[in-house]
Amino acid sequence: MIHEANEVSLVIQLQKSVTEWVKDIRFTLSKISSESPTLAEMSTTPKVYKYYLPERTPDKAELRRIRADDKQFAPDATPLYPAIIIRPSGGSEDDDSDNGTSYAETKIDIVILVSEYNQENRYSFLLLANKLIRQQLKRIPRKVLAQAYVLQPSLDWQIYDNDQDPLASLTLTTTWRYDMPAGNVGDFEGFFK
């Protein structure tokens, strides 16, 4: 079944795809909770979010666990970074008078966030994740995602150095085109599923 093409559905489809693409890469964590951390405690796979990072709950008591190997207390909280955010950043809509359909173009930012105290690693991780995602975007069969969204040729990216140390981010901007039947007001119920 092909769902109506819209920005919300595009973000959902990209979140699913990017999650699959980055499932095997690991980023080192910026802080370690033990002097002899395990490999799992030293690195993690990035979480992929829609629109924004999840809201933090500072009033919630931190859960703790005891590591079996050295009986040290270690935080049992999922780290916020590394993270990838999928969100729309702009778009346009136009009519194709030859065939009586409308089409939309939506720019989607894929924002990669890492927290790494070693600056060399910070940029290496950003560039690695950027390259991996760009390669996977180019491998989408016929450049069509979810049978509806056509990836346009231009992939732009930029590193933002104005973030607070040790946080760094890279934004990869993609443009997607999809057809919209003329006069269709849309399935608004589908937006809230």
C-alpha positions as CSV (number, residue, x, y, z in Angstrom):
1,M,0.0,0.0,0.0
2,I,1.3,3.4,-1.0
3,H,0.5,6.1,1.6
4,E,-0.1,9.7,0.7
5,A,3.2,11.6,0.1
6,N,3.8,14.4,2.6
7,E,6.5,15.8,4.8
8,V,5.6,13.8,7.8
9,S,5.7,10.5,6.0
10,L,9.0,11.5,4.4
11,V,10.5,12.1,7.8
12,I,9.2,8.8,9.1
13,Q,10.6,6.9,6.1
14,L,14.0,8.6,6.4
15,Q,14.2,7.9,10.2
16,K,13.6,4.2,9.5
17,S,16.2,4.1,6.7
18,V,18.9,6.1,8.6
19,T,18.4,3.9,11.7
20,E,19.1,0.9,9.5
21,W,22.1,2.5,7.9
22,V,23.9,3.5,11.1
23,K,23.1,0.4,13.2
24,D,26.6,-1.0,12.8
25,I,28.7,2.1,13.5
26,R,29.8,3.0,17.0
27,F,30.8,6.3,18.5
28,T,32.9,6.6,21.6
29,L,31.2,8.2,24.6
30,S,32.5,11.5,25.9
31,K,32.5,10.5,29.6
32,I,33.1,7.1,31.1
33,S,31.8,6.1,34.5
34,S,34.5,3.6,35.4
35,E,38.2,3.5,35.3
36,S,38.1,0.2,33.4
37,P,35.0,0.4,31.2
38,T,33.9,-2.5,29.1
39,L,33.8,-2.1,25.3
40,A,30.0,-1.6,25.5
41,E,30.4,1.2,28.0
42,M,33.0,3.0,25.9
43,S,30.9,3.3,22.7
44,T,27.4,3.4,21.4
45,T,25.3,3.4,18.2
46,P,23.7,6.7,17.4
47,K,20.0,7.1,18.1
48,V,17.9,8.5,15.3
49,Y,15.1,11.0,16.3
50,K,12.4,12.9,14.4
51,Y,12.4,16.7,14.6
52,Y,14.2,17.2,17.9
53,L,16.2,15.5,20.7
54,P,14.0,13.9,23.4
55,E,13.1,16.1,26.3
56,R,15.4,15.7,29.3
57,T,13.9,15.0,32.7
58,P,16.4,16.5,35.2
59,D,14.1,15.9,38.2
60,K,14.1,12.1,37.6
61,A,16.4,10.2,39.9
62,E,19.3,8.6,38.0
63,L,19.0,4.8,37.9
64,R,22.2,3.0,38.9
65,R,23.4,-0.5,38.5
66,I,26.4,-2.4,39.7
67,R,28.9,-3.7,37.2
68,A,29.4,-7.5,37.7
69,D,33.1,-7.5,37.0
70,D,34.3,-4.8,39.5
71,K,31.3,-4.0,41.7
72,Q,31.6,-0.3,40.8
73,F,28.5,1.8,40.5
74,A,27.9,3.0,36.9
75,P,25.0,5.0,35.5
76,D,22.5,3.0,33.6
77,A,21.2,5.8,31.5
78,T,21.1,5.9,27.7
79,P,23.5,8.7,26.6
80,L,22.0,11.5,24.7
81,Y,24.8,11.7,22.2
82,P,25.7,10.5,19.6
83,A,22.4,11.4,18.0
84,I,20.9,11.9,14.5
85,I,17.9,14.2,14.0
86,I,15.7,14.0,10.9
87,R,13.7,17.2,10.3
88,P,12.3,19.3,7.5
89,S,14.0,22.6,6.9
90,G,12.0,24.1,4.0
91,G,10.2,23.3,0.8
92,S,8.1,24.4,-2.1
93,E,5.2,23.3,-4.2
94,D,4.5,23.8,-7.9
95,D,2.1,22.7,-10.7
96,D,3.0,20.7,-13.8
97,S,0.5,22.0,-16.3
98,D,1.3,19.3,-18.9
99,N,-0.1,16.4,-16.9
100,G,-2.3,18.2,-14.4
101,T,-0.4,17.2,-11.2
102,S,1.2,19.2,-8.5
103,Y,4.6,18.3,-7.0
104,A,6.4,19.3,-3.9
105,E,10.0,19.6,-3.0
106,T,11.0,19.3,0.6
107,K,14.4,19.9,2.1
108,I,15.2,17.5,4.9
109,D,18.2,18.1,7.3
110,I,19.9,15.1,8.7
111,V,21.7,16.5,11.7
112,I,24.5,14.4,13.2
113,L,25.5,15.3,16.8
114,V,28.4,13.9,18.7
115,S,30.0,14.7,22.1
116,E,33.7,13.9,22.1
117,Y,36.5,15.5,24.0
118,N,39.2,14.6,21.5
119,Q,38.7,17.1,18.7
120,E,40.4,14.9,16.1
121,N,37.9,12.1,16.9
122,R,35.0,14.5,16.9
123,Y,35.5,15.5,13.3
124,S,36.4,12.0,12.2
125,F,33.2,10.6,13.6
126,L,31.1,13.4,12.0
127,L,32.7,12.9,8.6
128,L,32.5,9.1,8.8
129,A,28.8,9.2,9.6
130,N,28.2,11.8,6.9
131,K,30.0,9.7,4.3
132,L,28.1,6.6,5.3
133,I,24.7,8.3,5.1
134,R,25.5,10.0,1.8
135,Q,26.6,6.6,0.3
136,Q,23.5,4.9,1.4
137,L,21.3,7.8,0.0
138,K,23.0,7.3,-3.4
139,R,22.3,3.5,-3.2
140,I,18.6,3.9,-2.9
141,P,17.2,2.1,-6.0
142,R,16.3,4.6,-8.7
143,K,16.7,7.3,-5.9
144,V,13.1,6.6,-4.9
145,L,12.4,6.1,-1.2
146,A,9.2,4.3,-0.1
147,Q,7.8,4.3,-3.7
148,A,7.1,8.0,-3.5
149,Y,10.0,10.3,-2.7
150,V,12.6,11.0,-5.3
151,L,16.0,12.1,-4.0
152,Q,17.3,15.1,-6.0
153,P,21.0,15.2,-7.0
154,S,22.3,17.9,-4.7
155,L,23.5,16.7,-1.2
156,D,24.9,19.6,0.8
157,W,26.6,19.4,4.2
158,Q,28.1,21.7,6.7
159,I,30.0,21.4,10.0
160,Y,28.9,23.8,12.7
161,D,31.8,24.9,14.9
162,N,29.8,27.3,17.1
163,D,28.4,24.5,19.3
164,Q,29.7,24.3,22.9
165,D,32.7,22.1,23.5
166,P,32.6,19.1,23.4
167,L,29.5,19.0,21.3
168,A,29.9,19.2,17.5
169,S,27.4,18.8,14.7
170,L,27.2,18.3,11.0
171,T,24.1,19.0,8.9
172,L,23.5,17.1,5.7
173,T,20.7,18.7,3.6
174,T,18.8,16.5,1.1
175,T,16.0,17.6,-1.3
176,W,13.1,15.2,-2.1
177,R,10.5,15.6,-4.8
178,Y,7.1,13.9,-4.8
179,D,3.9,14.2,-6.7
180,M,0.7,15.5,-5.2
181,P,-2.6,15.2,-7.0
182,A,-4.0,18.6,-7.9
183,G,-6.6,19.9,-5.5
184,N,-5.9,17.3,-2.8
185,V,-6.1,18.7,0.6
186,G,-4.4,15.7,2.2
187,D,-5.1,13.1,4.8
188,F,-4.7,15.0,8.0
189,E,-5.5,12.0,10.1
190,G,-2.4,10.3,8.8
191,F,-0.3,13.1,10.2
192,F,-1.1,12.1,13.8
193,K,-0.6,8.3,13.6
